[in-house]
C-alpha cells in the first residue's frame, strides 16, 4: 500500500520535531555550563587557614572513630572468647 499525503506530512512533522529537540538539547547543554560557571562565581571558598582547620578536624575525627571501632571490636572479641572458651 502506498503512503498517503497525510502520512508523509505526519512523518515530516515528526522529523522536524526531533531536529528541534536536538537543537534544544545542544542549547540546553551550553546553557547548563553557563549556569554552572555563574554559580561557581557565587561560591565563597574557604581560606587557607579554614581549610587547614577543616582538614585537621576531619583527620582527628577519623582517627577517633577508628580507635573507637577498634576498641569495641577488641572488647566484643574478648567477650566472645571468654563466653565460648575459644582460643585463637
C-alpha positions in Angstrom: 0.0 0.0 0.0 1.2 3.5 -0.8 1.6 6.3 1.7 -1.0 9.0 1.8 -0.2 12.6 1.8 -1.3 12.9 5.5 1.2 10.1 6.4 4.0 11.8 4.7 3.1 15.1 6.4 3.0 13.4 9.8 6.4 11.8 9.3 7.9 15.1 8.1 6.5 16.8 11.3 8.0 14.1 13.5 11.4 14.6 11.9 11.1 18.3 12.3 10.2 17.9 16.0 13.2 15.6 16.5 15.5 18.2 14.9 14.1 20.9 17.2 14.7 18.7 20.2 18.3 18.1 19.2 18.9 21.9 18.8 17.3 22.5 22.2 19.5 19.8 23.8 22.6 21.5 22.4 21.4 24.9 23.6 20.5 23.3 26.9 24.0 21.8 27.2 25.6 25.2 26.6 23.1 26.9 29.0 23.8 24.3 31.6 27.5 25.1 31.7 26.9 28.8 31.6 24.7 28.3 34.7 27.4 26.2 36.3 30.0 28.9 35.7 27.7 31.6 37.1 27.0 29.6 40.2 30.7 28.8 40.7 31.4 32.6 40.8 28.9 32.8 43.7 30.7 30.2 45.8 32.6 31.5 48.9 35.7 29.4 49.0 37.4 28.7 52.4 40.6 30.5 53.2 43.9 28.5 53.6 43.5 28.8 57.4 39.9 27.5 57.3 41.0 24.7 55.0 43.8 23.7 57.4 41.4 23.7 60.3 38.8 21.6 58.5 41.4 19.1 57.3 42.8 18.6 60.9 39.2 18.3 62.2 38.4 15.6 59.7 41.6 13.6 60.3 41.2 13.7 64.0 37.5 12.6 63.8 38.5 9.7 61.5 41.3 8.7 63.9 38.8 8.9 66.9 36.3 6.7 65.1 38.9 4.2 64.0 40.1 4.0 67.6 36.6 3.6 68.9 35.7 0.8 66.4 39.0 -1.0 67.2 38.2 -0.8 71.0 34.7 -2.1 70.5 35.8 -4.9 68.2 38.5 -5.9 70.6 36.1 -5.9 73.5 33.4 -7.9 71.7 36.1 -10.4 70.6 37.4 -10.8 74.1 33.9 -11.2 75.4 33.1 -13.9 72.9 36.4 -15.7 73.6 35.6 -15.7 77.3 32.0 -16.8 76.8 32.6 -19.5 74.3 36.0 -20.6 75.5 37.6 -20.1 72.1 41.3 -19.6 71.8 42.8 -18.1 68.7 
